[in-house]
Amino acid sequence: MVNVLSSRILLRPADLERSRAFYRDALGLAVYREFGERSERGTVFFLGGGFLEVSGRSDGPATPALRLWLQVPDTTTAYEELAERGVRVLREPQLEPWGLVEMRIRDPDGHEIVIVEVPPGHPLRRRP
């Protein structure tokens, strides 16, 4: 096994500043570090146990194969906070057949973000 010391998701948006603002201001992710100069400045955000790096540029459309899964303590609170910040919610929180409460939003490039609450008693809360 490779000894992984750190990991992050690399996201190359069409409009770097718009995406930086979305993840920083609309989602409220905390900044881990920034690098580069002025308009080309990349930002690495804390993402629970990992990181999300928003840097560079992409000329292509968002891929439906990429989804961000963000676990929060309470999807109702997350829904209210995101709505207050003007984030368009694709689907309000609802209990899924697999026992998770999920809501869905999109980032400015169209990448789907699933906001998830793991209810008490769900198997994901148990450690073997």
Legacy VTK file of the C-alpha trace (Angstrom):
# vtk DataFile Version 3.0
C-alpha trace
ASCII
DATASET POLYDATA
POINTS 128 float
0.000 0.000 0.000
1.157 3.518 -0.780
1.660 5.618 2.341
-0.749 8.529 1.659
0.092 11.539 3.825
-2.505 13.980 2.501
-5.127 14.195 -0.217
-7.206 16.753 -2.034
-9.668 17.115 -4.867
-8.401 19.365 -7.679
-11.114 21.446 -9.305
-10.363 23.457 -12.455
-13.218 25.952 -12.907
-14.189 27.967 -15.971
-14.086 31.178 -13.908
-11.579 30.916 -11.070
-12.689 33.948 -9.054
-16.391 33.054 -9.317
-15.698 29.532 -8.036
-13.369 30.751 -5.282
-16.130 33.093 -4.104
-18.743 30.311 -4.244
-16.762 27.856 -2.136
-15.495 30.556 0.265
-18.560 32.795 0.627
-21.625 30.781 -0.394
-20.584 27.413 1.047
-18.509 29.013 3.789
-15.537 26.650 3.475
-12.511 27.724 5.500
-9.317 28.517 3.592
-6.374 26.212 4.307
-3.900 28.084 2.079
-3.603 30.270 -0.990
-0.851 30.320 -3.583
0.033 32.136 -6.785
-0.489 35.706 -7.878
-3.530 37.998 -8.233
-6.210 36.594 -10.556
-4.369 33.275 -10.908
-4.279 32.701 -7.151
-5.314 29.174 -6.227
-7.108 28.388 -3.011
-7.116 25.200 -0.979
-10.168 24.826 1.256
-10.649 22.580 4.268
-13.105 19.854 3.333
-13.743 17.826 6.471
-10.972 15.204 6.504
-9.568 16.342 3.157
-9.033 19.401 0.990
-10.548 21.004 -2.101
-8.146 22.935 -4.324
-9.763 25.460 -6.684
-7.115 26.638 -9.142
-6.298 26.944 -12.814
-8.890 27.054 -15.559
-10.994 24.656 -17.608
-12.454 25.310 -21.030
-14.617 22.193 -20.922
-18.011 21.677 -19.317
-18.499 20.193 -15.865
-18.364 16.427 -15.864
-21.387 14.558 -14.508
-18.944 11.914 -13.268
-17.707 14.263 -10.514
-19.794 14.855 -7.418
-18.726 16.329 -4.117
-20.172 14.604 -1.052
-20.146 16.909 1.968
-21.325 15.584 5.315
-22.848 18.121 7.685
-24.355 17.690 11.167
-27.793 18.980 10.091
-29.073 19.369 6.520
-31.980 21.589 7.604
-29.572 24.150 9.053
-27.328 23.828 5.974
-30.347 24.360 3.713
-31.390 27.514 5.573
-27.851 28.966 5.583
-27.258 28.230 1.889
-30.648 29.671 0.896
-29.846 32.852 2.878
-26.588 33.162 0.924
-28.416 32.861 -2.387
-27.318 29.342 -3.282
-29.859 27.691 -5.583
-30.935 24.414 -4.024
-31.717 21.720 -6.592
-33.383 19.468 -4.055
-34.295 20.195 -0.455
-33.223 17.777 2.287
-35.033 14.465 2.187
-34.589 11.055 3.739
-33.268 8.599 1.150
-34.123 4.866 1.056
-30.528 4.128 2.179
-31.129 6.060 5.403
-29.194 9.295 4.725
-30.741 12.757 4.582
-29.500 14.407 1.379
-29.922 17.702 -0.427
-28.363 18.786 -3.714
-26.835 21.988 -5.050
-24.475 22.843 -7.931
-21.339 24.942 -8.027
-21.044 27.754 -10.619
-19.640 25.337 -13.226
-22.447 22.835 -12.731
-20.677 20.248 -10.563
-23.202 18.550 -8.319
-22.680 18.831 -4.575
-24.529 16.423 -2.306
-24.978 17.744 1.217
-25.477 14.747 3.529
-26.612 14.204 7.107
-25.930 10.818 8.697
-28.761 10.251 11.207
-28.133 8.644 14.598
-28.163 4.861 14.372
-27.148 4.786 10.688
-24.424 2.181 9.925
-22.030 4.930 8.800
-21.918 6.095 12.420
-20.650 2.740 13.614
-16.981 1.835 13.527
-16.010 -1.831 13.254
LINES 1 129
128 0 1 2 3 4 5 6 7 8 9 10 11 12 13 14 15 16 17 18 19 20 21 22 23 24 25 26 27 28 29 30 31 32 33 34 35 36 37 38 39 40 41 42 43 44 45 46 47 48 49 50 51 52 53 54 55 56 57 58 59 60 61 62 63 64 65 66 67 68 69 70 71 72 73 74 75 76 77 78 79 80 81 82 83 84 85 86 87 88 89 90 91 92 93 94 95 96 97 98 99 100 101 102 103 104 105 106 107 108 109 110 111 112 113 114 115 116 117 118 119 120 121 122 123 124 125 126 127
